[in-house]
Amino acid sequence: METIVTPPLSPAALAERRIIRLTLVLGFLAAIPVAIWFTWRAGLGVFIGAGLAWINALWLQQALDAVTKLSIAQAGAPKARISAAVYVKFAARYVLMGIVIYIMMTYFGVPVVSLLSGLLALGAAAMAEFLYESATRKK
């Protein structure tokens, strides 16, 4: 049996992982008080919005990683070939967000403000990561 050794992740890759994880955590933590103080539908909207932000960030990261790997692999080629799946995943994130927001508003009565507030979880996660990096950076 062969052991597979993976190289250690760069600090930037670790930061990306933390941001993506924090997006869901912060969205869930924000949804609880919203559900208690306002309505359960508003809390659900914040959580669904954070979930959409998480999927958006994850798919964006995967698409950019694929484009980067392909461009490095095809460095000498006159024209780099990128799979259609990369383009589909890149565009599908917006289509998915639009469909989910429309369904949640139309059929479940979730307030649009709570959905949009949940989408801000990615920005909050990025700010939290900035604070973490600033506090733990070695000089």
Backbone bond lengths (Angstrom), bond angles and torsions (degrees), N, CA, C in turn:
res aa  C-N    CA-C-N  psi(-1)  N-CA   C-N-CA  omega(-1)  CA-C   N-CA-C  phi
1 M - - - 1.443 - - 1.528 108.43 -
2 E 1.313 114.37 132.34 1.455 120.85 -176.30 1.522 110.51 -96.98
3 T 1.314 116.63 135.72 1.453 121.70 178.54 1.523 108.83 -91.06
4 I 1.317 114.95 130.22 1.459 120.23 178.58 1.521 108.25 -95.42
5 V 1.318 114.88 124.55 1.456 120.73 179.81 1.525 108.05 -105.57
6 T 1.315 115.13 122.62 1.460 119.03 177.15 1.524 109.03 -100.57
7 P 1.325 116.39 139.72 1.470 118.30 179.71 1.522 110.05 -68.85
8 P 1.324 116.79 152.30 1.470 119.10 178.49 1.528 110.33 -64.89
9 L 1.326 115.27 148.16 1.458 120.44 -179.89 1.518 110.62 -75.70
10 S 1.299 115.13 147.64 1.462 120.27 177.43 1.526 109.31 -71.98
11 P 1.328 117.26 161.05 1.466 119.33 176.98 1.535 112.62 -57.98
12 A 1.322 117.37 -35.13 1.466 120.05 178.77 1.527 111.06 -66.91
13 A 1.337 117.27 -40.27 1.462 120.66 178.90 1.529 110.85 -66.50
14 L 1.327 116.19 -37.72 1.469 119.32 176.74 1.527 110.83 -65.57
15 A 1.324 116.86 -38.99 1.468 120.72 178.23 1.528 110.25 -64.84
16 E 1.330 117.04 -40.99 1.470 120.24 177.27 1.520 110.90 -60.54
17 R 1.315 116.19 -43.51 1.474 120.31 178.35 1.519 111.50 -59.89
18 R 1.338 115.94 -45.20 1.465 119.49 -179.35 1.526 111.21 -64.76
19 I 1.323 117.50 -39.97 1.468 120.74 179.77 1.517 110.23 -63.21
20 I 1.309 117.06 -44.36 1.466 120.18 -178.61 1.528 110.23 -65.30
21 R 1.317 117.24 -41.96 1.469 120.36 177.71 1.524 111.43 -65.83
22 L 1.314 116.12 -44.34 1.468 121.00 -178.77 1.529 112.30 -63.58
23 T 1.319 117.59 -27.65 1.462 120.81 178.95 1.521 110.54 -58.40
24 L 1.320 116.98 -47.89 1.471 120.23 178.55 1.525 111.77 -69.11
25 V 1.315 116.75 -42.27 1.472 120.08 -178.26 1.527 110.69 -62.21
26 L 1.326 116.85 -48.45 1.460 120.05 -179.48 1.528 111.75 -66.33
27 G 1.330 116.76 -36.73 1.457 120.06 176.38 1.518 111.88 -62.49
28 F 1.334 116.89 -43.46 1.460 120.83 177.95 1.529 110.61 -65.10
29 L 1.336 116.39 -44.65 1.463 119.92 -179.61 1.531 112.00 -65.46
30 A 1.312 117.74 -30.70 1.466 120.55 177.44 1.524 111.26 -78.45
31 A 1.327 117.29 -30.92 1.467 120.90 -177.38 1.526 112.13 -68.62
32 I 1.314 117.61 -31.79 1.469 120.95 -177.42 1.533 111.99 -62.55
33 P 1.344 119.58 -55.70 1.470 118.04 179.27 1.530 112.97 -65.37
34 V 1.331 117.55 -31.69 1.465 119.43 177.40 1.524 109.92 -63.68
35 A 1.329 116.44 -42.67 1.467 120.40 178.72 1.525 111.89 -65.40
36 I 1.326 116.61 -34.95 1.475 120.49 -179.40 1.526 110.88 -74.97
37 W 1.329 117.46 -47.73 1.462 120.90 -173.64 1.524 113.96 -82.47
38 F 1.329 117.71 -27.07 1.457 120.51 -179.06 1.528 108.61 -112.09
39 T 1.322 117.39 -104.01 1.467 120.86 177.73 1.524 109.19 -134.87
40 W 1.316 115.19 161.73 1.460 118.22 178.13 1.526 110.49 -66.23
41 R 1.320 116.90 -28.87 1.472 119.87 177.84 1.524 110.95 -67.40
42 A 1.313 116.85 -39.11 1.468 119.77 177.34 1.529 110.05 -65.68
43 G 1.332 117.05 -41.46 1.461 120.53 176.75 1.516 111.75 -62.42
44 L 1.335 115.86 -41.21 1.465 120.09 176.96 1.528 110.28 -63.20
45 G 1.321 116.81 -38.81 1.459 120.52 178.47 1.521 112.31 -62.00
46 V 1.327 116.42 -41.46 1.472 119.69 178.13 1.522 109.72 -63.80
47 F 1.341 116.49 -44.06 1.457 119.78 -178.69 1.530 111.59 -67.08
48 I 1.334 118.06 -42.58 1.468 121.20 177.80 1.531 110.00 -64.32
49 G 1.326 116.95 -41.18 1.465 120.14 177.42 1.519 111.84 -61.31
50 A 1.330 116.89 -40.89 1.465 120.33 177.31 1.528 110.54 -66.32
51 G 1.327 116.43 -37.48 1.464 119.67 176.42 1.521 111.55 -63.19
52 L 1.321 116.30 -40.38 1.466 120.12 176.48 1.534 111.12 -65.03
53 A 1.320 116.64 -39.37 1.463 120.20 177.26 1.525 110.62 -63.81
54 W 1.334 116.29 -37.83 1.463 121.62 178.69 1.531 110.34 -65.23
55 I 1.336 116.92 -47.52 1.473 120.53 178.68 1.529 109.99 -62.44
56 N 1.317 116.36 -41.89 1.459 121.14 178.91 1.527 110.82 -58.94
57 A 1.311 117.12 -48.09 1.467 121.04 -179.08 1.525 111.24 -65.71
58 L 1.318 116.63 -41.10 1.458 120.92 -179.30 1.525 111.31 -64.77
59 W 1.330 116.58 -46.96 1.463 119.79 180.00 1.522 111.88 -68.07
60 L 1.319 117.25 -36.11 1.459 120.10 177.15 1.525 109.87 -63.74
61 Q 1.334 116.67 -44.45 1.463 120.76 179.08 1.530 110.82 -61.58
62 Q 1.329 116.95 -43.79 1.465 120.26 179.83 1.527 111.24 -64.43
63 A 1.323 117.29 -41.68 1.459 120.49 179.90 1.525 111.05 -65.67
64 L 1.317 117.14 -43.28 1.465 119.78 179.73 1.522 111.81 -68.42
65 D 1.338 117.10 -36.88 1.469 120.12 175.86 1.531 110.60 -62.83
66 A 1.331 116.64 -41.40 1.470 120.42 179.14 1.522 111.09 -64.55
67 V 1.330 116.75 -44.00 1.468 120.18 179.44 1.530 110.13 -63.87
68 T 1.312 117.49 -40.47 1.461 121.38 179.16 1.519 111.17 -63.69
69 K 1.334 116.75 -47.02 1.469 120.33 179.98 1.525 111.20 -63.32
70 L 1.324 116.77 -41.90 1.466 119.72 179.52 1.521 111.64 -66.34
71 S 1.319 117.13 -39.33 1.463 119.15 -179.33 1.525 111.32 -68.95
72 I 1.324 117.39 -33.90 1.469 120.55 176.72 1.520 110.02 -70.76
73 A 1.333 117.11 -42.71 1.463 121.27 -179.02 1.525 111.68 -66.46
74 Q 1.321 117.32 -30.89 1.459 121.25 -177.36 1.528 111.28 -107.85
75 A 1.316 116.29 34.53 1.465 120.84 -174.43 1.522 112.66 -59.05
76 G 1.322 118.94 -37.39 1.451 120.91 -177.16 1.517 113.96 -88.07
77 A 1.306 117.43 -9.47 1.460 120.93 -177.24 1.528 110.35 -73.28
78 P 1.336 116.55 145.55 1.472 118.42 179.44 1.524 112.80 -66.75
79 K 1.340 116.72 -32.04 1.455 120.16 178.79 1.529 108.19 -139.26
80 A 1.321 115.77 119.92 1.462 119.79 -178.98 1.526 109.93 -74.51
81 R 1.335 116.52 139.57 1.461 121.79 178.41 1.520 108.98 -102.34
82 I 1.304 114.69 126.39 1.458 120.83 179.49 1.514 107.85 -116.27
83 S 1.307 116.00 133.43 1.458 122.02 -177.96 1.526 111.18 -60.47
84 A 1.319 115.45 146.06 1.470 120.45 177.75 1.521 110.61 -63.85
85 A 1.328 117.45 -28.43 1.464 121.31 179.47 1.526 111.12 -61.91
86 V 1.311 117.27 -33.54 1.467 120.89 178.55 1.525 109.75 -65.38
87 Y 1.323 116.40 -44.24 1.463 120.23 178.72 1.530 111.28 -65.53
88 V 1.326 115.77 -40.45 1.461 120.02 179.95 1.524 110.31 -63.20
89 K 1.321 116.84 -46.31 1.464 120.27 -179.57 1.526 110.63 -65.09
90 F 1.316 116.39 -35.76 1.459 120.14 179.63 1.522 110.93 -64.40
91 A 1.334 117.35 -41.97 1.463 121.60 -178.68 1.527 112.42 -84.18
92 A 1.317 117.04 -29.82 1.468 121.25 -175.47 1.522 112.35 -63.89
93 R 1.310 117.26 -25.32 1.468 118.78 -179.64 1.521 110.80 -61.69
94 Y 1.320 117.53 -39.74 1.459 120.36 179.73 1.518 111.66 -72.57
95 V 1.321 116.58 -38.53 1.458 120.58 177.56 1.524 109.77 -63.41
96 L 1.324 117.09 -45.77 1.462 121.48 178.93 1.525 111.35 -60.08
97 M 1.327 116.79 -45.45 1.465 119.68 179.45 1.525 111.09 -61.35
98 G 1.309 116.83 -44.35 1.454 120.15 179.93 1.518 112.49 -62.22
99 I 1.325 116.96 -44.39 1.468 121.10 -179.74 1.522 110.86 -64.79
100 V 1.323 117.39 -46.92 1.470 120.55 -178.40 1.524 110.59 -64.27
101 I 1.312 117.86 -43.64 1.467 120.09 179.40 1.523 110.37 -62.98
102 Y 1.320 117.51 -42.36 1.463 120.81 178.62 1.527 111.20 -61.88
103 I 1.325 117.36 -46.80 1.473 121.23 -179.38 1.523 110.80 -64.14
104 M 1.324 117.29 -44.18 1.465 120.27 -178.17 1.530 111.01 -63.98
105 M 1.321 117.25 -38.20 1.464 120.30 179.69 1.526 111.33 -74.06
106 T 1.316 116.34 -45.71 1.462 121.31 -172.38 1.530 112.55 -74.84
107 Y 1.313 117.30 -48.73 1.460 120.60 -172.03 1.527 114.30 -95.75
108 F 1.318 118.08 -26.14 1.461 120.48 -176.70 1.522 113.77 -111.73
109 G 1.318 117.99 -3.98 1.453 121.55 176.69 1.519 114.67 66.24
110 V 1.314 116.40 28.83 1.469 120.27 178.96 1.525 108.13 -79.57
111 P 1.344 117.49 130.15 1.469 120.05 -179.33 1.534 111.84 -63.00
112 V 1.317 116.21 135.45 1.460 121.04 -178.34 1.528 110.98 -62.66
113 V 1.329 117.39 -32.66 1.471 120.37 -179.86 1.525 110.53 -63.27
114 S 1.329 117.37 -38.57 1.463 118.91 179.73 1.525 110.93 -69.87
115 L 1.331 117.61 -37.07 1.465 120.14 176.47 1.524 111.06 -63.34
116 L 1.323 115.72 -45.30 1.467 119.71 179.22 1.529 111.09 -67.06
117 S 1.326 116.91 -34.76 1.468 119.89 176.92 1.528 110.73 -64.72
118 G 1.321 116.61 -38.04 1.460 120.28 177.08 1.515 112.02 -64.16
119 L 1.331 116.96 -34.75 1.467 119.76 177.83 1.527 111.81 -63.14
120 L 1.325 116.46 -22.95 1.472 120.66 179.51 1.528 112.87 -75.35
121 A 1.332 116.99 -5.54 1.466 120.42 179.76 1.531 111.29 -60.83
122 L 1.313 117.11 -31.83 1.466 119.85 178.39 1.526 110.76 -64.71
123 G 1.327 116.94 -42.17 1.461 120.16 176.66 1.519 111.87 -64.84
124 A 1.339 116.23 -39.85 1.466 119.96 177.74 1.529 110.48 -64.35
125 A 1.328 116.51 -38.74 1.467 120.11 178.74 1.530 110.72 -66.11
126 A 1.324 116.86 -39.28 1.463 120.25 177.88 1.526 110.93 -64.81
127 M 1.342 116.69 -39.45 1.471 119.46 177.14 1.523 111.53 -66.72
128 A 1.333 116.75 -39.72 1.465 120.39 177.63 1.528 110.25 -63.27
129 E 1.323 117.24 -40.02 1.462 120.89 177.84 1.523 110.63 -64.88
130 F 1.325 117.28 -39.05 1.465 120.73 176.66 1.532 110.60 -60.38
131 L 1.322 116.04 -44.96 1.465 119.30 179.09 1.522 111.32 -64.44
132 Y 1.332 116.37 -40.39 1.465 120.51 178.16 1.528 110.49 -62.63
133 E 1.321 116.78 -46.82 1.457 120.66 179.69 1.531 111.66 -63.70
134 S 1.323 116.36 -38.42 1.473 120.22 179.31 1.520 111.33 -66.58
135 A 1.322 116.20 -38.66 1.468 120.43 -177.79 1.526 112.87 -75.79
136 T 1.330 117.53 -30.44 1.469 119.45 -174.59 1.526 113.40 -105.66
137 R 1.306 117.81 2.08 1.463 120.98 -178.41 1.524 110.08 -65.71
138 K 1.313 114.42 135.22 1.472 119.19 177.22 1.512 108.90 -87.88
139 K 1.313 114.81 136.44 1.466 119.41 -176.80 1.498 111.16 -94.80
